[in-house]
Amino acid sequence: MWPRKNPLTNIKAIWRKHHSVQEPGQEQNRSAIKDESLFLLPWEVVNKRFPWGILFTLGGSFALSAISQESGLSHWTGEKLTHMDHFPPQLMVFIISLITCIVTELASNVATATILLPIVMELACSLRKNPFLFAFPLTISSSFAFCLPVGTPPNAIVYSTGRVTVRQMVSFSLAASNRVRQFCTGILLNLIGVLICTVSTITYAYPLFNLDHTPDWANNTLMHLHTRP
């Protein structure tokens, strides 16, 4: 996999092999060179030591993102979310942040944002809201992957060591003396992150990003949605 020598050196050796005149005694030397390994990292070592679990875990999350888009699950989810039009914006921000926090535990951060961002942007345009009002909390909440190994590569790396179980990553327990015996960065941190994200969005994010104003490009998108067959 990783060449031991400079690839240009190997190319020169091949060129000399085909353009040189064979002399007696050279065939034996070439056989010895041919049997010599040309790689620093043989496949046997990779197959034995490479963390395949992390590769398949993260690769599966990206496959889940592609399947959700190709199967129409993302569009179906967007249609279901349109029923929240009678909810106040503050509650919608909390619900979107909570849903994103749950989904990102089953897929990577990038895959979660890829699936949900187009949905909430279209939802905001249909509700005549600033799309950033829903996009900001969704983007931040997609990083709240503290429970399952599939959520983010650091979680998968920690889990692959075998010293931390999924139960330890998800739950937390208190001792009889109200002392924290086992505290995991799981459900509790997810809830704290969702609350902080919601409060930040509905307080200082409004004047900072002018979220109470619908931009012109969002109105144009709304007109396109209404005229689309």
mmCIF file of the C-alpha atoms, coordinates in Angstrom:
data_MODEL
# 
_entry.id   MODEL 
# 
loop_
_atom_site.group_PDB 
_atom_site.id 
_atom_site.type_symbol 
_atom_site.label_atom_id 
_atom_site.label_alt_id 
_atom_site.label_comp_id 
_atom_site.label_asym_id 
_atom_site.label_entity_id 
_atom_site.label_seq_id 
_atom_site.pdbx_PDB_ins_code 
_atom_site.Cartn_x 
_atom_site.Cartn_y 
_atom_site.Cartn_z 
_atom_site.occupancy 
_atom_site.B_iso_or_equiv 
_atom_site.pdbx_formal_charge 
_atom_site.auth_seq_id 
_atom_site.auth_comp_id 
_atom_site.auth_asym_id 
_atom_site.auth_atom_id 
_atom_site.pdbx_PDB_model_num 
ATOM 1   C CA . MET A 1 1   ? 0.000   0.000   0.000   1.00 0.00 ? 1   MET A CA 1 
ATOM 2   C CA . TRP A 1 2   ? 2.724   2.476   0.957   1.00 0.00 ? 2   TRP A CA 1 
ATOM 3   C CA . PRO A 1 3   ? 5.750   2.096   -1.363  1.00 0.00 ? 3   PRO A CA 1 
ATOM 4   C CA . ARG A 1 4   ? 9.090   1.538   0.285   1.00 0.00 ? 4   ARG A CA 1 
ATOM 5   C CA . LYS A 1 5   ? 10.986  3.328   -2.464  1.00 0.00 ? 5   LYS A CA 1 
ATOM 6   C CA . ASN A 1 6   ? 10.410  6.426   -4.502  1.00 0.00 ? 6   ASN A CA 1 
ATOM 7   C CA . PRO A 1 7   ? 7.850   5.621   -7.250  1.00 0.00 ? 7   PRO A CA 1 
ATOM 8   C CA . LEU A 1 8   ? 10.118  7.344   -9.786  1.00 0.00 ? 8   LEU A CA 1 
ATOM 9   C CA . THR A 1 9   ? 12.866  4.896   -8.864  1.00 0.00 ? 9   THR A CA 1 
ATOM 10  C CA . ASN A 1 10  ? 10.537  1.972   -9.555  1.00 0.00 ? 10  ASN A CA 1 
ATOM 11  C CA . ILE A 1 11  ? 9.579   3.469   -12.923 1.00 0.00 ? 11  ILE A CA 1 
ATOM 12  C CA . LYS A 1 12  ? 13.238  3.837   -13.849 1.00 0.00 ? 12  LYS A CA 1 
ATOM 13  C CA . ALA A 1 13  ? 13.899  0.232   -12.841 1.00 0.00 ? 13  ALA A CA 1 
ATOM 14  C CA . ILE A 1 14  ? 11.029  -0.996  -15.017 1.00 0.00 ? 14  ILE A CA 1 
ATOM 15  C CA . TRP A 1 15  ? 12.282  1.063   -17.951 1.00 0.00 ? 15  TRP A CA 1 
ATOM 16  C CA . ARG A 1 16  ? 15.789  -0.349  -17.579 1.00 0.00 ? 16  ARG A CA 1 
ATOM 17  C CA . LYS A 1 17  ? 14.383  -3.851  -17.360 1.00 0.00 ? 17  LYS A CA 1 
ATOM 18  C CA . HIS A 1 18  ? 12.665  -3.577  -20.738 1.00 0.00 ? 18  HIS A CA 1 
ATOM 19  C CA . HIS A 1 19  ? 15.425  -1.638  -22.501 1.00 0.00 ? 19  HIS A CA 1 
ATOM 20  C CA . SER A 1 20  ? 18.546  -3.340  -21.269 1.00 0.00 ? 20  SER A CA 1 
ATOM 21  C CA . VAL A 1 21  ? 20.326  -6.383  -22.634 1.00 0.00 ? 21  VAL A CA 1 
ATOM 22  C CA . GLN A 1 22  ? 20.128  -9.367  -20.336 1.00 0.00 ? 22  GLN A CA 1 
ATOM 23  C CA . GLU A 1 23  ? 23.462  -10.726 -19.263 1.00 0.00 ? 23  GLU A CA 1 
ATOM 24  C CA . PRO A 1 24  ? 24.218  -14.144 -17.806 1.00 0.00 ? 24  PRO A CA 1 
ATOM 25  C CA . GLY A 1 25  ? 23.521  -14.306 -14.085 1.00 0.00 ? 25  GLY A CA 1 
ATOM 26  C CA . GLN A 1 26  ? 21.041  -11.435 -14.029 1.00 0.00 ? 26  GLN A CA 1 
ATOM 27  C CA . GLU A 1 27  ? 17.923  -13.642 -14.037 1.00 0.00 ? 27  GLU A CA 1 
ATOM 28  C CA . GLN A 1 28  ? 18.670  -14.972 -10.567 1.00 0.00 ? 28  GLN A CA 1 
ATOM 29  C CA . ASN A 1 29  ? 19.162  -11.462 -9.177  1.00 0.00 ? 29  ASN A CA 1 
ATOM 30  C CA . ARG A 1 30  ? 15.868  -10.288 -10.687 1.00 0.00 ? 30  ARG A CA 1 
ATOM 31  C CA . SER A 1 31  ? 14.017  -13.192 -9.084  1.00 0.00 ? 31  SER A CA 1 
ATOM 32  C CA . ALA A 1 32  ? 15.421  -12.255 -5.699  1.00 0.00 ? 32  ALA A CA 1 
ATOM 33  C CA . ILE A 1 33  ? 14.374  -8.622  -6.173  1.00 0.00 ? 33  ILE A CA 1 
ATOM 34  C CA . LYS A 1 34  ? 10.917  -9.687  -7.300  1.00 0.00 ? 34  LYS A CA 1 
ATOM 35  C CA . ASP A 1 35  ? 10.356  -11.692 -4.114  1.00 0.00 ? 35  ASP A CA 1 
ATOM 36  C CA . GLU A 1 36  ? 11.287  -8.686  -1.979  1.00 0.00 ? 36  GLU A CA 1 
ATOM 37  C CA . SER A 1 37  ? 8.348   -6.717  -0.613  1.00 0.00 ? 37  SER A CA 1 
ATOM 38  C CA . LEU A 1 38  ? 7.922   -3.314  -2.269  1.00 0.00 ? 38  LEU A CA 1 
ATOM 39  C CA . PHE A 1 39  ? 5.626   -1.877  0.402   1.00 0.00 ? 39  PHE A CA 1 
ATOM 40  C CA . LEU A 1 40  ? 6.145   -0.470  3.880   1.00 0.00 ? 40  LEU A CA 1 
ATOM 41  C CA . LEU A 1 41  ? 2.554   -1.291  4.889   1.00 0.00 ? 41  LEU A CA 1 
ATOM 42  C CA . PRO A 1 42  ? 1.487   -4.720  3.611   1.00 0.00 ? 42  PRO A CA 1 
ATOM 43  C CA . TRP A 1 43  ? -2.180  -5.612  3.283   1.00 0.00 ? 43  TRP A CA 1 
ATOM 44  C CA . GLU A 1 44  ? -1.921  -8.250  6.012   1.00 0.00 ? 44  GLU A CA 1 
ATOM 45  C CA . VAL A 1 45  ? -0.957  -5.589  8.558   1.00 0.00 ? 45  VAL A CA 1 
ATOM 46  C CA . VAL A 1 46  ? -3.749  -3.262  7.428   1.00 0.00 ? 46  VAL A CA 1 
ATOM 47  C CA . ASN A 1 47  ? -6.342  -6.018  7.549   1.00 0.00 ? 47  ASN A CA 1 
ATOM 48  C CA . LYS A 1 48  ? -5.300  -6.957  11.074  1.00 0.00 ? 48  LYS A CA 1 
ATOM 49  C CA . ARG A 1 49  ? -4.746  -3.561  12.673  1.00 0.00 ? 49  ARG A CA 1 
ATOM 50  C CA . PHE A 1 50  ? -6.995  -1.102  10.824  1.00 0.00 ? 50  PHE A CA 1 
ATOM 51  C CA . PRO A 1 51  ? -10.112 -0.022  12.840  1.00 0.00 ? 51  PRO A CA 1 
ATOM 52  C CA . TRP A 1 52  ? -12.688 -1.256  10.348  1.00 0.00 ? 52  TRP A CA 1 
ATOM 53  C CA . GLY A 1 53  ? -15.509 -0.634  12.811  1.00 0.00 ? 53  GLY A CA 1 
ATOM 54  C CA . ILE A 1 54  ? -14.953 3.133   12.667  1.00 0.00 ? 54  ILE A CA 1 
ATOM 55  C CA . LEU A 1 55  ? -14.824 3.074   8.868   1.00 0.00 ? 55  LEU A CA 1 
ATOM 56  C CA . PHE A 1 56  ? -18.098 1.173   8.493   1.00 0.00 ? 56  PHE A CA 1 
ATOM 57  C CA . THR A 1 57  ? -19.792 3.184   11.245  1.00 0.00 ? 57  THR A CA 1 
ATOM 58  C CA . LEU A 1 58  ? -19.062 6.566   9.666   1.00 0.00 ? 58  LEU A CA 1 
ATOM 59  C CA . GLY A 1 59  ? -19.535 5.279   6.134   1.00 0.00 ? 59  GLY A CA 1 
ATOM 60  C CA . GLY A 1 60  ? -22.935 3.925   7.112   1.00 0.00 ? 60  GLY A CA 1 
ATOM 61  C CA . SER A 1 61  ? -24.011 7.344   8.343   1.00 0.00 ? 61  SER A CA 1 
ATOM 62  C CA . PHE A 1 62  ? -23.180 8.922   4.976   1.00 0.00 ? 62  PHE A CA 1 
ATOM 63  C CA . ALA A 1 63  ? -25.022 6.082   3.243   1.00 0.00 ? 63  ALA A CA 1 
ATOM 64  C CA . LEU A 1 64  ? -28.018 6.820   5.459   1.00 0.00 ? 64  LEU A CA 1 
ATOM 65  C CA . SER A 1 65  ? -27.946 10.433  4.319   1.00 0.00 ? 65  SER A CA 1 
ATOM 66  C CA . ALA A 1 66  ? -27.927 9.430   0.655   1.00 0.00 ? 66  ALA A CA 1 
ATOM 67  C CA . ILE A 1 67  ? -30.730 6.911   1.174   1.00 0.00 ? 67  ILE A CA 1 
ATOM 68  C CA . SER A 1 68  ? -32.881 9.512   2.942   1.00 0.00 ? 68  SER A CA 1 
ATOM 69  C CA . GLN A 1 69  ? -32.579 11.880  0.007   1.00 0.00 ? 69  GLN A CA 1 
ATOM 70  C CA . GLU A 1 70  ? -33.028 9.275   -2.734  1.00 0.00 ? 70  GLU A CA 1 
ATOM 71  C CA . SER A 1 71  ? -35.989 7.527   -1.076  1.00 0.00 ? 71  SER A CA 1 
ATOM 72  C CA . GLY A 1 72  ? -37.932 10.751  -0.480  1.00 0.00 ? 72  GLY A CA 1 
ATOM 73  C CA . LEU A 1 73  ? -37.715 10.532  3.308   1.00 0.00 ? 73  LEU A CA 1 
ATOM 74  C CA . SER A 1 74  ? -36.357 14.078  3.527   1.00 0.00 ? 74  SER A CA 1 
ATOM 75  C CA . HIS A 1 75  ? -39.262 15.444  1.477   1.00 0.00 ? 75  HIS A CA 1 
ATOM 76  C CA . TRP A 1 76  ? -41.776 13.475  3.569   1.00 0.00 ? 76  TRP A CA 1 
ATOM 77  C CA . THR A 1 77  ? -40.241 14.856  6.766   1.00 0.00 ? 77  THR A CA 1 
ATOM 78  C CA . GLY A 1 78  ? -40.524 18.393  5.412   1.00 0.00 ? 78  GLY A CA 1 
ATOM 79  C CA . GLU A 1 79  ? -44.218 17.891  4.680   1.00 0.00 ? 79  GLU A CA 1 
ATOM 80  C CA . LYS A 1 80  ? -44.819 16.677  8.230   1.00 0.00 ? 80  LYS A CA 1 
ATOM 81  C CA . LEU A 1 81  ? -43.011 19.674  9.684   1.00 0.00 ? 81  LEU A CA 1 
ATOM 82  C CA . THR A 1 82  ? -45.295 22.097  7.839   1.00 0.00 ? 82  THR A CA 1 
ATOM 83  C CA . HIS A 1 83  ? -47.997 21.258  10.389  1.00 0.00 ? 83  HIS A CA 1 
ATOM 84  C CA . MET A 1 84  ? -46.013 23.271  12.954  1.00 0.00 ? 84  MET A CA 1 
ATOM 85  C CA . ASP A 1 85  ? -47.063 26.549  11.347  1.00 0.00 ? 85  ASP A CA 1 
ATOM 86  C CA . HIS A 1 86  ? -49.361 27.368  14.285  1.00 0.00 ? 86  HIS A CA 1 
ATOM 87  C CA . PHE A 1 87  ? -46.527 26.976  16.812  1.00 0.00 ? 87  PHE A CA 1 
ATOM 88  C CA . PRO A 1 88  ? -44.673 30.065  18.077  1.00 0.00 ? 88  PRO A CA 1 
ATOM 89  C CA . PRO A 1 89  ? -41.185 30.546  16.589  1.00 0.00 ? 89  PRO A CA 1 
ATOM 90  C CA . GLN A 1 90  ? -39.508 29.938  19.942  1.00 0.00 ? 90  GLN A CA 1 
ATOM 91  C CA . LEU A 1 91  ? -41.120 26.509  20.255  1.00 0.00 ? 91  LEU A CA 1 
ATOM 92  C CA . MET A 1 92  ? -40.280 25.659  16.657  1.00 0.00 ? 92  MET A CA 1 
ATOM 93  C CA . VAL A 1 93  ? -36.635 26.516  17.265  1.00 0.00 ? 93  VAL A CA 1 
ATOM 94  C CA . PHE A 1 94  ? -36.611 24.188  20.281  1.00 0.00 ? 94  PHE A CA 1 
ATOM 95  C CA . ILE A 1 95  ? -38.303 21.352  18.355  1.00 0.00 ? 95  ILE A CA 1 
ATOM 96  C CA . ILE A 1 96  ? -35.935 21.669  15.397  1.00 0.00 ? 96  ILE A CA 1 
ATOM 97  C CA . SER A 1 97  ? -32.926 21.725  17.694  1.00 0.00 ? 97  SER A CA 1 
ATOM 98  C CA . LEU A 1 98  ? -34.198 18.670  19.587  1.00 0.00 ? 98  LEU A CA 1 
ATOM 99  C CA . ILE A 1 99  ? -34.957 16.699  16.410  1.00 0.00 ? 99  ILE A CA 1 
ATOM 100 C CA . THR A 1 100 ? -31.522 17.538  15.023  1.00 0.00 ? 100 THR A CA 1 
ATOM 101 C CA . CYS A 1 101 ? -29.886 16.451  18.265  1.00 0.00 ? 101 CYS A CA 1 
ATOM 102 C CA . ILE A 1 102 ? -31.622 13.066  18.004  1.00 0.00 ? 102 ILE A CA 1 
ATOM 103 C CA . VAL A 1 103 ? -30.871 12.545  14.310  1.00 0.00 ? 103 VAL A CA 1 
ATOM 104 C CA . THR A 1 104 ? -27.192 13.438  14.682  1.00 0.00 ? 104 THR A CA 1 
ATOM 105 C CA . GLU A 1 105 ? -26.780 10.522  17.092  1.00 0.00 ? 105 GLU A CA 1 
ATOM 106 C CA . LEU A 1 106 ? -27.661 8.153   14.233  1.00 0.00 ? 106 LEU A CA 1 
ATOM 107 C CA . ALA A 1 107 ? -25.663 9.894   11.499  1.00 0.00 ? 107 ALA A CA 1 
ATOM 108 C CA . SER A 1 108 ? -22.580 12.049  11.242  1.00 0.00 ? 108 SER A CA 1 
ATOM 109 C CA . ASN A 1 109 ? -22.748 15.811  11.703  1.00 0.00 ? 109 ASN A CA 1 
ATOM 110 C CA . VAL A 1 110 ? -22.280 16.545  8.013   1.00 0.00 ? 110 VAL A CA 1 
ATOM 111 C CA . ALA A 1 111 ? -24.871 13.956  6.997   1.00 0.00 ? 111 ALA A CA 1 
ATOM 112 C CA . THR A 1 112 ? -27.406 15.359  9.466   1.00 0.00 ? 112 THR A CA 1 
ATOM 113 C CA . ALA A 1 113 ? -26.961 18.899  8.200   1.00 0.00 ? 113 ALA A CA 1 
ATOM 114 C CA . THR A 1 114 ? -27.144 17.676  4.608   1.00 0.00 ? 114 THR A CA 1 
ATOM 115 C CA . ILE A 1 115 ? -30.467 15.947  5.268   1.00 0.00 ? 115 ILE A CA 1 
ATOM 116 C CA . LEU A 1 116 ? -32.220 18.550  7.416   1.00 0.00 ? 116 LEU A CA 1 
ATOM 117 C CA . LEU A 1 117 ? -30.946 21.930  6.208   1.00 0.00 ? 117 LEU A CA 1 
ATOM 118 C CA . PRO A 1 118 ? -32.888 21.936  2.914   1.00 0.00 ? 118 PRO A CA 1 
ATOM 119 C CA . ILE A 1 119 ? -36.011 20.862  4.801   1.00 0.00 ? 119 ILE A CA 1 
ATOM 120 C CA . VAL A 1 120 ? -35.953 23.638  7.393   1.00 0.00 ? 120 VAL A CA 1 
ATOM 121 C CA . MET A 1 121 ? -34.920 26.271  4.843   1.00 0.00 ? 121 MET A CA 1 
ATOM 122 C CA . GLU A 1 122 ? -37.930 25.416  2.693   1.00 0.00 ? 122 GLU A CA 1 
ATOM 123 C CA . LEU A 1 123 ? -40.118 25.269  5.798   1.00 0.00 ? 123 LEU A CA 1 
ATOM 124 C CA . ALA A 1 124 ? -39.007 28.746  6.879   1.00 0.00 ? 124 ALA A CA 1 
ATOM 125 C CA . CYS A 1 125 ? -39.709 30.179  3.428   1.00 0.00 ? 125 CYS A CA 1 
ATOM 126 C CA . SER A 1 126 ? -43.192 28.643  3.383   1.00 0.00 ? 126 SER A CA 1 
ATOM 127 C CA . LEU A 1 127 ? -43.902 30.123  6.830   1.00 0.00 ? 127 LEU A CA 1 
ATOM 128 C CA . ARG A 1 128 ? -42.550 33.545  5.738   1.00 0.00 ? 128 ARG A CA 1 
ATOM 129 C CA . LYS A 1 129 ? -39.767 33.399  8.315   1.00 0.00 ? 129 LYS A CA 1 
ATOM 130 C CA . ASN A 1 130 ? -36.102 34.171  8.011   1.00 0.00 ? 130 ASN A CA 1 
ATOM 131 C CA . PRO A 1 131 ? -34.507 30.845  6.973   1.00 0.00 ? 131 PRO A CA 1 
ATOM 132 C CA . PHE A 1 132 ? -31.560 31.506  9.266   1.00 0.00 ? 132 PHE A CA 1 
ATOM 133 C CA . LEU A 1 133 ? -33.952 31.377  12.225  1.00 0.00 ? 133 LEU A CA 1 
ATOM 134 C CA . PHE A 1 134 ? -34.145 27.599  11.755  1.00 0.00 ? 134 PHE A CA 1 
ATOM 135 C CA . ALA A 1 135 ? -30.814 27.040  10.016  1.00 0.00 ? 135 ALA A CA 1 
ATOM 136 C CA . PHE A 1 136 ? -28.649 28.411  12.843  1.00 0.00 ? 136 PHE A CA 1 
ATOM 137 C CA . PRO A 1 137 ? -29.977 26.153  15.643  1.00 0.00 ? 137 PRO A CA 1 
ATOM 138 C CA . LEU A 1 138 ? -29.996 23.166  13.293  1.00 0.00 ? 138 LEU A CA 1 
ATOM 139 C CA . THR A 1 139 ? -26.367 23.664  12.305  1.00 0.00 ? 139 THR A CA 1 
ATOM 140 C CA . ILE A 1 140 ? -25.259 24.062  15.913  1.00 0.00 ? 140 ILE A CA 1 
ATOM 141 C CA . SER A 1 141 ? -27.362 21.148  17.183  1.00 0.00 ? 141 SER A CA 1 
ATOM 142 C CA . SER A 1 142 ? -25.902 18.823  14.567  1.00 0.00 ? 142 SER A CA 1 
ATOM 143 C CA . SER A 1 143 ? -22.712 18.891  16.653  1.00 0.00 ? 143 SER A CA 1 
ATOM 144 C CA . PHE A 1 144 ? -24.477 17.671  19.815  1.00 0.00 ? 144 PHE A CA 1 
ATOM 145 C CA . ALA A 1 145 ? -23.469 14.037  19.313  1.00 0.00 ? 145 ALA A CA 1 
ATOM 146 C CA . PHE A 1 146 ? -22.540 12.904  22.806  1.00 0.00 ? 146 PHE A CA 1 
ATOM 147 C CA . CYS A 1 147 ? -24.309 9.539   23.133  1.00 0.00 ? 147 CYS A CA 1 
ATOM 148 C CA . LEU A 1 148 ? -23.621 7.025   20.360  1.00 0.00 ? 148 LEU A CA 1 
ATOM 149 C CA . PRO A 1 149 ? -20.382 6.088   18.573  1.00 0.00 ? 149 PRO A CA 1 
ATOM 150 C CA . VAL A 1 150 ? -21.885 6.684   15.136  1.00 0.00 ? 150 VAL A CA 1 
ATOM 151 C CA . GLY A 1 151 ? -22.532 10.354  15.894  1.00 0.00 ? 151 GLY A CA 1 
ATOM 152 C CA . THR A 1 152 ? -19.023 11.683  15.346  1.00 0.00 ? 152 THR A CA 1 
ATOM 153 C CA . PRO A 1 153 ? -15.514 10.294  14.703  1.00 0.00 ? 153 PRO A CA 1 
ATOM 154 C CA . PRO A 1 154 ? -14.182 11.110  18.221  1.00 0.00 ? 154 PRO A CA 1 
ATOM 155 C CA . ASN A 1 155 ? -17.022 9.062   19.738  1.00 0.00 ? 155 ASN A CA 1 
ATOM 156 C CA . ALA A 1 156 ? -16.202 6.152   17.443  1.00 0.00 ? 156 ALA A CA 1 
ATOM 157 C CA . ILE A 1 157 ? -12.501 6.346   18.322  1.00 0.00 ? 157 ILE A CA 1 
ATOM 158 C CA . VAL A 1 158 ? -13.238 6.312   22.060  1.00 0.00 ? 158 VAL A CA 1 
ATOM 159 C CA . TYR A 1 159 ? -15.687 3.430   21.674  1.00 0.00 ? 159 TYR A CA 1 
ATOM 160 C CA . SER A 1 160 ? -13.241 1.395   19.575  1.00 0.00 ? 160 SER A CA 1 
ATOM 161 C CA . THR A 1 161 ? -10.801 1.251   22.492  1.00 0.00 ? 161 THR A CA 1 
ATOM 162 C CA . GLY A 1 162 ? -13.161 -1.109  24.316  1.00 0.00 ? 162 GLY A CA 1 
ATOM 163 C CA . ARG A 1 163 ? -12.850 0.803   27.600  1.00 0.00 ? 163 ARG A CA 1 
ATOM 164 C CA . VAL A 1 164 ? -16.119 2.731   27.234  1.00 0.00 ? 164 VAL A CA 1 
ATOM 165 C CA . THR A 1 165 ? -19.453 1.051   26.559  1.00 0.00 ? 165 THR A CA 1 
ATOM 166 C CA . VAL A 1 166 ? -22.473 2.535   24.813  1.00 0.00 ? 166 VAL A CA 1 
ATOM 167 C CA . ARG A 1 167 ? -24.384 2.440   28.099  1.00 0.00 ? 167 ARG A CA 1 
ATOM 168 C CA . GLN A 1 168 ? -21.701 4.551   29.762  1.00 0.00 ? 168 GLN A CA 1 
ATOM 169 C CA . MET A 1 169 ? -21.806 7.048   26.898  1.00 0.00 ? 169 MET A CA 1 
ATOM 170 C CA . VAL A 1 170 ? -25.590 7.425   27.041  1.00 0.00 ? 170 VAL A CA 1 
ATOM 171 C CA . SER A 1 171 ? -26.621 7.318   30.698  1.00 0.00 ? 171 SER A CA 1 
ATOM 172 C CA . PHE A 1 172 ? -25.558 8.787   34.002  1.00 0.00 ? 172 PHE A CA 1 
ATOM 173 C CA . SER A 1 173 ? -26.317 7.736   37.583  1.00 0.00 ? 173 SER A CA 1 
ATOM 174 C CA . LEU A 1 174 ? -26.187 9.304   41.034  1.00 0.00 ? 174 LEU A CA 1 
ATOM 175 C CA . ALA A 1 175 ? -24.948 7.661   44.215  1.00 0.00 ? 175 ALA A CA 1 
ATOM 176 C CA . ALA A 1 176 ? -27.051 7.435   47.362  1.00 0.00 ? 176 ALA A CA 1 
ATOM 177 C CA . SER A 1 177 ? -25.184 10.359  48.910  1.00 0.00 ? 177 SER A CA 1 
ATOM 178 C CA . ASN A 1 178 ? -26.180 12.597  45.934  1.00 0.00 ? 178 ASN A CA 1 
ATOM 179 C CA . ARG A 1 179 ? -22.581 12.502  44.776  1.00 0.00 ? 179 ARG A CA 1 
ATOM 180 C CA . VAL A 1 180 ? -22.008 12.014  41.109  1.00 0.00 ? 180 VAL A CA 1 
ATOM 181 C CA . ARG A 1 181 ? -20.692 8.498   40.766  1.00 0.00 ? 181 ARG A CA 1 
ATOM 182 C CA . GLN A 1 182 ? -20.849 8.147   37.046  1.00 0.00 ? 182 GLN A CA 1 
ATOM 183 C CA . PHE A 1 183 ? -21.408 11.148  34.831  1.00 0.00 ? 183 PHE A CA 1 
ATOM 184 C CA . CYS A 1 184 ? -21.401 10.639  31.082  1.00 0.00 ? 184 CYS A CA 1 
ATOM 185 C CA . THR A 1 185 ? -21.446 13.238  28.333  1.00 0.00 ? 185 THR A CA 1 
ATOM 186 C CA . GLY A 1 186 ? -24.631 11.755  26.945  1.00 0.00 ? 186 GLY A CA 1 
ATOM 187 C CA . ILE A 1 187 ? -28.293 12.611  27.345  1.00 0.00 ? 187 ILE A CA 1 
ATOM 188 C CA . LEU A 1 188 ? -27.699 15.312  29.951  1.00 0.00 ? 188 LEU A CA 1 
ATOM 189 C CA . LEU A 1 189 ? -25.226 17.214  27.775  1.00 0.00 ? 189 LEU A CA 1 
ATOM 190 C CA . ASN A 1 190 ? -27.547 16.892  24.793  1.00 0.00 ? 190 ASN A CA 1 
ATOM 191 C CA . LEU A 1 191 ? -30.412 18.468  26.735  1.00 0.00 ? 191 LEU A CA 1 
ATOM 192 C CA . ILE A 1 192 ? -28.185 21.253  28.063  1.00 0.00 ? 192 ILE A CA 1 
ATOM 193 C CA . GLY A 1 193 ? -26.910 21.957  24.561  1.00 0.00 ? 193 GLY A CA 1 
ATOM 194 C CA . VAL A 1 194 ? -30.430 22.114  23.109  1.00 0.00 ? 194 VAL A CA 1 
ATOM 195 C CA . LEU A 1 195 ? -31.563 24.549  25.812  1.00 0.00 ? 195 LEU A CA 1 
ATOM 196 C CA . ILE A 1 196 ? -28.529 26.802  25.363  1.00 0.00 ? 196 ILE A CA 1 
ATOM 197 C CA . CYS A 1 197 ? -28.946 26.772  21.583  1.00 0.00 ? 197 CYS A CA 1 
ATOM 198 C CA . THR A 1 198 ? -32.646 27.644  21.846  1.00 0.00 ? 198 THR A CA 1 
ATOM 199 C CA . VAL A 1 199 ? -32.128 30.464  24.334  1.00 0.00 ? 199 VAL A CA 1 
ATOM 200 C CA . SER A 1 200 ? -29.255 31.904  22.305  1.00 0.00 ? 200 SER A CA 1 
ATOM 201 C CA . THR A 1 201 ? -31.284 31.860  19.094  1.00 0.00 ? 201 THR A CA 1 
ATOM 202 C CA . ILE A 1 202 ? -34.375 33.558  20.522  1.00 0.00 ? 202 ILE A CA 1 
ATOM 203 C CA . THR A 1 203 ? -32.419 36.214  22.469  1.00 0.00 ? 203 THR A CA 1 
ATOM 204 C CA . TYR A 1 204 ? -29.243 37.832  21.144  1.00 0.00 ? 204 TYR A CA 1 
ATOM 205 C CA . ALA A 1 205 ? -29.309 36.069  17.757  1.00 0.00 ? 205 ALA A CA 1 
ATOM 206 C CA . TYR A 1 206 ? -32.434 38.025  16.753  1.00 0.00 ? 206 TYR A CA 1 
ATOM 207 C CA . PRO A 1 207 ? -30.857 41.506  16.789  1.00 0.00 ? 207 PRO A CA 1 
ATOM 208 C CA . LEU A 1 208 ? -27.414 40.218  15.858  1.00 0.00 ? 208 LEU A CA 1 
ATOM 209 C CA . PHE A 1 209 ? -28.522 38.515  12.622  1.00 0.00 ? 209 PHE A CA 1 
ATOM 210 C CA . ASN A 1 210 ? -31.780 40.432  12.076  1.00 0.00 ? 210 ASN A CA 1 
ATOM 211 C CA . LEU A 1 211 ? -33.823 37.235  12.255  1.00 0.00 ? 211 LEU A CA 1 
ATOM 212 C CA . ASP A 1 212 ? -37.148 39.060  12.544  1.00 0.00 ? 212 ASP A CA 1 
ATOM 213 C CA . HIS A 1 213 ? -36.758 40.277  8.956   1.00 0.00 ? 213 HIS A CA 1 
ATOM 214 C CA . THR A 1 214 ? -37.391 38.023  5.954   1.00 0.00 ? 214 THR A CA 1 
ATOM 215 C CA . PRO A 1 215 ? -34.760 38.668  3.255   1.00 0.00 ? 215 PRO A CA 1 
ATOM 216 C CA . ASP A 1 216 ? -35.697 39.257  -0.362  1.00 0.00 ? 216 ASP A CA 1 
ATOM 217 C CA . TRP A 1 217 ? -34.146 36.031  -1.582  1.00 0.00 ? 217 TRP A CA 1 
ATOM 218 C CA . ALA A 1 218 ? -36.421 34.110  0.812   1.00 0.00 ? 218 ALA A CA 1 
ATOM 219 C CA . ASN A 1 219 ? -39.475 35.858  -0.663  1.00 0.00 ? 219 ASN A CA 1 
ATOM 220 C CA . ASN A 1 220 ? -38.301 34.921  -4.146  1.00 0.00 ? 220 ASN A CA 1 
ATOM 221 C CA . THR A 1 221 ? -37.931 31.322  -3.020  1.00 0.00 ? 221 THR A CA 1 
ATOM 222 C CA . LEU A 1 222 ? -41.457 31.423  -1.603  1.00 0.00 ? 222 LEU A CA 1 
ATOM 223 C CA . MET A 1 223 ? -42.830 32.654  -4.925  1.00 0.00 ? 223 MET A CA 1 
ATOM 224 C CA . HIS A 1 224 ? -40.980 29.856  -6.692  1.00 0.00 ? 224 HIS A CA 1 
ATOM 225 C CA . LEU A 1 225 ? -42.481 27.288  -4.319  1.00 0.00 ? 225 LEU A CA 1 
ATOM 226 C CA . HIS A 1 226 ? -46.009 28.530  -4.976  1.00 0.00 ? 226 HIS A CA 1 
ATOM 227 C CA . THR A 1 227 ? -45.557 28.564  -8.754  1.00 0.00 ? 227 THR A CA 1 
ATOM 228 C CA . ARG A 1 228 ? -43.838 25.183  -8.877  1.00 0.00 ? 228 ARG A CA 1 
ATOM 229 C CA . PRO A 1 229 ? -46.121 22.432  -10.292 1.00 0.00 ? 229 PRO A CA 1 
# 
